[in-house]
Amino acid sequence: MTFEARAASVLLLSLLAIPHSAAAQGSYGVVWNFHEDGANGALPIAPPIQATDGKLYGTTSVGPSGPGGTVFSFDPATNVFSTLHVFPTPTANGGPHQLIQARDGKLYGVTDNGGANNYGTIFSIDPAVGGASFEVLYDFPAPGPGVTIGGEPLSGLIQDSNGLFYGTTAVGGSFQSGIFGGAGTVYSFDPATRIVTTIHSFGGGVDSLHPGSRLGGVEPWGRVLLVNGKLYGTTQVGGVAEGGVAFSLDPATGSFAVLHDFGTVPPAYADGLNPLAGLTLGADGKLYGTTIQGGIVNGNAAGGTVFSIDPASNAFAVVYTFDPASNGVDSELVRGIDGQLYGVASDCLTAVCTGRGKGLVFSLDPANAFTFTPLHTFAGAPADGNANCTCGGLMQASDGSFFGVTFTGGTFDEGVMFRLLPPRPTIRLTVNGQHPNPPIVHTNGPMTLRLDISVSAYTAPVSWYWALIANNQVFWVTSTGLKTTAAPLVVAPPTQVSAAALLNVTVPTGTTITSLFLFVDTSNAVVAGDLIAATRP
């Protein structure tokens, strides 16, 4: 059967199966219930990553029989879960955080405690080999006089094009004042030499006039972000108002700058307080981040903010403020392939939840005035996760679905891993800017259809195709018009909400249009699950 014939068959079947009056909705499901059962770990605190083999790799903070944690893999194609490595105890390299797959194919990560000095480690594991390849590469030192290297890294690593890793530590560094022995650092790690170098020590102020001060921020908890050769990040406290700061750092020169002091925008900390997570690069080139508290809603103290910083001008803006019933976001936002920002709020919003305390997954659309859309509200144990402490956050897999973890909830109330498919695109058919009620019967000469996307796409397929169901036949949208057998025209995937004039086609006189579809072809096979029916205005 030809490609066109197979697709036409699927399209016609879908025409009968999918209601045309409503857009397709997203779907959510728990794919794994974590459990400290003697073989696997529990209480995950970081989202998984997807490696080049298609599997997801992540960590838990508790091991099979107590504190320590694990490294695990999960195959989304088969739902097979495997524990690759067990950290025996907290003093033996415990508390692992988010992994990264490096240029050499190995997975690298950090622990926030354990190791030779009980201040954390850097480790690697080869996913092609498995647990036997686990290796501790570096032991962070204990803070003390003359020790400039930090300790207790609370977030994962990033890697530059030269193979160097960058990360943060929550304590230690050149300025040893305070009960925690220093205010934290930004460091580099060379996997070839296994040398850690401190690039910046917090607690030294912002200039020579304020040595040893907290004005430059202290205690970075989130990952740094590398954009155009500069590192960007946050500290959860310190700064002018002790609400934390956003900063930039040139790793080549050590030049450090505070981009924003949180808690300095009136009234009452309207810009938010205490950014715990790192920053995310948006499709518009701006940096986006979150605070766990602060902000103003209708004159009242709110539950945290989402903010943007333009690295070109350092301009700061609050783009969304959480309802006062929310506790904000304590994990990184994720930029989806559709350009939207996705995250997990650590408490329910009263406007969209029936109760508090479980959290929700949401999206923010920068292309549509940062419209906030709740995608899933967690129900808690035993059927669902509990994101009251989100900790984990999200990641987007190659098929467009999001995976994330919650610290608690699920069958054993020890956390879950979940999969979320956001709402699929809604296709809006317009004729000369008008929104007719299909079926469209056109008898007055050729007309031009303008196809608009009103909700962004969620997949990243190999190819996108448009097709019309007209006169009870499948017509492919081609470069020369509608055809029944010609090879379909491959069009650019929609990446913006309300993308006007995405495609123009001339429809012959007498055509009766009953449906409009956008679908994908992967490896020359129609993916029926990716069919999207037209919604009729």
N, C-alpha and C positions, 0 to 999 in steps of 0.2 A: 504494500500500500504506500502511495506517495505521501510525502510530508503534508501536502495540501489536503489530501483525502483524510488522513488521520486526524489532522487538526479540525477539519470541517465536521467530522463525526463527533469529536469531543465537544465542539462548539454547539452543535445542534442538540446534543444530549444535555449540555449545561443550560441551554435556553429553556428546557423543560424543567430543570431541577432547581434553578436559582430564581427566587422572586425578584422581579424587576423594580419593585417599589422601594426597596431598601438596599443600602450599601452593604457589602460584605463586612463582617466584623472581625476583629482580632480574636485570637484564642490564647489561652493560658493553661499550663499544666505543670504539676510537680513531676519531675523526672527522677529524682532521687531523694530519699529520706535518710539523712545522716544519723548514725547510731554508733555509740561507743560499745561495740559488741564483741571485742576481743580480736577482730580482724580489720575493722575500718575505723576511721576517725569521725569526729563530730565537731559542732560549733565552728563553722567556717567564718572567716572574717575578711575574706578578699574574693573578688569575682574570679572565675576561671579565665583562661586564655585559650584561643584555638591555635594549635600548632599546624605546621605544614602537612601533617598526616591526616588532618581533619578532626582529630580528637581534641577534646577539651582537657586541660590540665589545671589543677588547682591545689589548694592546701586547706587543712583544717587546723584549728588551734588546740584540739584535744586528740590524743591518740586512741588506739584500740582499748587501752586499759588504764588511761589516766592522762595527765598533762604531758605535753610534748608536741603533739601534732603529727600530721601526715602530709605526703604529696600523693595525689591521686590522678587517675585519668578517667575520662568518661567518653564513650563513643556515642555521639548523638544519632548515628545510623542504626545502632543495635541496642542502645540503652545499657550497654555493658559498663559496669563500674569496677575499677581495679585500684587497689592501694599499692603504690610503687615504693614508698619509703615511709618508715615510721621513725619519728624522733623519739628516742626512748624516754627522756625526761626533760623538763625545762632546762636543766643544767647540762644537757647534752644536745645543744643546738635546737631549742624549742621555740615556739611562737613564730611559725613561718608566715610570710605575707605573700602578696601577689607575685606570680612568676612572670618571666619574659623569655621568649624564645630568641636567642641571639643569632648573630650572623653565621655562627658555626653550627647551628641546628640544635644546640643544647639548651636546656632550660636553666635559667639562673634565678636565684631568689635570695632573700635575707630572712633571718630570724631576729626577733627583737630581744631575745635573751639566750642564755646558754652559750656554749663554746668554752674555750679555755679560760676566759675571764668573766663569763656570765653576763656579757654586755652585747651578745649577738654575734652572728656570723654571716658570711656570704657563701652560698653553696651552689653547686651545679648538679644536674642530672641529665643524662642523655635519654630522650624518649625512645630512641631506636633500640637501646640496650635494656633500659628498665632500671629497677632499684639498685642493681649491683653497680651501676655507674655513679651512684651518689658520692659526692666528694665535698668536703669543707675546704673552701679556697682561702678564707680569711677569718681571723678571730678579732673582733673589735676589742680595743683595750679598755680597761677601767679608767674612768677620769681621775686625774690627779695632777699635781704640780709638774709642769714640763710636758704634759701629754696634750698634744694638739689634735689628735684624732678623736672623733666623737664615738658615741655608742648608742645602743638601743635604736636601731633603725625601725621606724614604724610604717614604712611604705616600701614599695618595690623599686626596681631599677629601671632606667631607660638606657639606651645605647645609641651612640652617634655613628656616623658613617665610617669612622676610623676604628671602630671596635671598642672604644672606651665606654664604660658604664658611668652613670651619675646617679647619686642618691642623696638622701638626707638622714641625719641622726637627730634624735630628740634631745639628747644630752651631750655633754662633752664639748671639746673644742678648746680654743686658746684662752677663753675667759672662764675661769674656774669658779667664779662666785656662785652662790646659791646652794640650796640643799641638794640639788640634783647633780652638782658637779659640772657646771657648764650649761650653756643655753642651746646647744645643738650646732650642727654643721651642715654644709653642702660639701660633698666629696666626690672624687672620681676614683674609679677602680680599673686597673689595667689587668685583664685576664691573662695576658702573656707573662707579665712579671709578678702578678698577684700583689701589686703595691696599691695601697689606698693613699690618696693625697687630699688633704683638706684644702678646698678652694675658698671657703668662707666660714668664719666662725661667728655665730650670733652672740649677742651680748656685748658687742663692742661699740654700740651706738651707730650713728650714721655719719659722724665726722670726728675730727680730732678734738673738737671742743667738748665732746661728751663721751669720753672713754669709759668702757665698762657699763654703759647704760643699756636700757631695754628699748631705746627708741627705734632701733632697726629691726625690732621683732625678735622673739625668742620662741624656741620649741617648734620647729617645723615638723608637722605630722604627715603631710601629704607628699606625693611624688613631685619631682620637678618635671617641667615640660621644656623640651628643646625646640626652639623656633628660630630659624635663620641664625644659628650659631649662638644664641643666647638662651640661658636657662631662666625659667619663670616658675614662681612658686608662692607659697603662703606660709605664714607662721600662725599658730592658733592663739597666741597671746603676744604681749609686748606692743610696741608702738606708742604713739602719743596718747591714746585713750585706753591702752591695755586691751584693745579688742582684736589684736593681731594685725598683720600687714600682708600686702601683696608686694612681691619684689621681683627684680630682674638681676641677673648675674652673668657677666661675661666670663666663661671658664678660661678663656685665653689670657685675660688680663687681671681677673679678680675684681673688676669694677662692679660695685654693688649699688643698687638704687632702690629706695622704697617707692613703689608706684601708688599705693594707697594705704592710709591708716584707717582701719575700721573703727567705727564708733565716733567718727568726727563729723558726720553729717546730721544736722538738726532736722526735726526735733527727735530727741530720744533715740539716737543710734539708728536713724532711718536707713543707713547703708548696711546695717547688719553687724554682727559681732561673731568672732571666733570661727574663722574658716579652718575646718579640720582637714579638708581634702585638697588635692592639687587642682590645677587648672586644665581646661580643655580648649583646644583650638577649634573655633567655629568655622563654618564654611565661608563666612565673611571676613576671615582673617583676624577677628577679635578673640580675646581670651575670655573664657567663661568660667565662673566658679560659684561656690555656694557658702553660706554661713549657717550655723546651726541655731542662731537666735538673732534677735534684733529685727529692725524694719518697722514700718508703720502701716497699719491698715485701718482706714476710717478713724484716724486719730488715736488708735490704740496700739500698744506694743504688739508686734507680730511674732511669728515663729520662724524667722530666718529669711534670707533673701537669695536670689540668683542675681549675679552682677556680671558686667562686662568691662573689660579694659582693652582699649585700642593700643597695641604696642607701638604704633607709629606716632601717636600723640600723647599716650598715657592717660587719655580721657577715660574717666570712670563713670559708670551708670548702673543704677539698679534697674533690672529689666523685669523682675517678678518678685513679689513679696508673699510669703506663705501666710495663710490664715493663722490667727493667734492660737488656734487649737493644735497647730502643727509644731513639731520640734525641729523642723528644717531638715537639711541633708548633710550627712557626715561622710559621704563617699563621692567620688568623682562623677561628674556628668559624662555622658557618652554622646558623641556626635554620630548620629545615624547616617547611613548612606543616602538618606533623603534630605540631609541637612538639618533635621530637627535635633534638639537636645533631649536626651532621655536620662531619667534618674529615678531614685527611690527616696521618698520622703519617710522619715522615721516615725511619723505619727499620722493618724488619719486627719484629713481636713473635714471640719464639721459640715461644710457645704456639700460634700459628696460622699461622706461616710455615715453609717448608722451608729458607729461607736468609735471610740478612740483606742489607740495603743497598738494597732497591728501594722500600720503603714500602708503605703501604696506605691505603685509604679506610675510614672507620669511622663508626658512629653511636653516640651515647650517649642513653639514654632517661631523662630526668628524672622521668617519671611511673612508672618501673619500677626504682627504686633505681639509676639511672644504669647500666643494663645496657649493656655494651660489645658491639657487634656488628661484626666485620670484614665489609665489603661487597665489597671487591676488593683483592687483593694484586698489586701491580705486578710484572711479569716482566722489565722492562727491554728494551733494544734486542735485536733489531730489531722485535719484534712489539708492544711495549708501552712505556709510559712508565717513567721512573725517578724516584721521588720521594725519593731520598736527600737531596736539597735540595728540599723541597716548594715553597718560594717562592710558588707560585701559589695554593693553596687552592681553594675551591669557590664556586659560586653555583648557585641554584636557578631554573630557568626557569619560565615560566608554565604549562607542561604538567606540572610536577612533577618533571621530570628534572633531574639535577645535571650541570653542566659544570665542568670544571677543566682545569688545565694542569700539566705537569711540566717541569722545567727541562731535563732530558736524557731520553734514551731515544727509542724510535721508530725508524723506518726509517733515519734519518740520525744518530741519537743526538744530536739537537738539540732535543728536546722534542716533546711531543704535546699535543693537546687531546682530551679524552675526554668521553664522555657516560655517565652511570650512572643507571639506574632502580632505586631500592631495592626490596626485596621488597614485593610487593603485600599488601593486607590478607588476613589469614586469618580467615574467618568461622566462628565456633564456635556450633553450634546446641545449645541446652539446653532441656530440658523440665522445668519445676518444679525447676530447679537440677541436674538429672541430665544425663548425657551419653550418650544412647542411641546404638546403632549403626544408622545408616540402612541401608535404608529404614525409615522410621517408619510403622507401620500403627496408626492410632489408631481404636479402636472403642468406647471407653467414655465417650462424651460429649465436649463441646467441651474443648479444652485451650489453654493459652496458651503461646506460644513466646517465649522470651527470647533475643534475638540479641545476642551479645557479639562485640566486636572484640578479637582477641588480638595483632594486629600492625597498627600505624597505617597509614592510607591514604597514598598518595604523590602523588596528583593534586589539582588544584584546579579541578574541572570546574564547568560552569554549574549542573548539577543532578545529584542522586544519586537512584537508585531502587533499591528492593528488589523481587525477584521470587522466587517459589518454583516449582520444577518438581514438580507434585503430580498424581497420577492421570493422568500422561502429558500434562498440559496446563501452560501457563504461567499462573500466577496472579499478578496484580499485588497488591502490598500497598497498600491504599487506606485512607482514613480510616474506612471502614465495613466493613473486612474484606477477604477475598480475592476478587478479581474477575477475570474473564477478558477483559473488554473495556473496563472503566472506566479512566478516566485514572489513571495511577499516582500515588501519593502522593509528593510531593517531600519528602525528609527531610533533616535537617541532616547534613552530612558528618561522619563520625567523626573526631575530633581527638585522642582519647586512647587509649592502649593499655589493653586490658582494660576497655573502657567497658561496664559492666554495664547491663542493661535499656535498651539503646539503642532498642529498638522492641518493642512487644508487639502481637501479633495473635492473634485467636481462630480456630483451625482447626476446621472442621466434623468431626463424627464420620465415620469411614470414610476420611479423607484419608490417602493414602500419599505421604509426602514423600521425594523422591529427590535433590533438589538445592536449594541456596540460592544466590542470586546478588546481588551488588552491582555495579551498572554505572552508566555516566553517559551523558547525552545532551548533546551539544554542537552547537549550531546545528541542532537538530531532526534530528540524525543519530546513530544508535547508533555508538559507537566500539568496535569489536570488540576492539581491543587492550586495552581497559580492563575487560573482563569478568573477574570473579573467581569461581572455583568454590568451593563450600563444601568445607572439609576436615572429615573425619568423625573425631571423637574416638575 
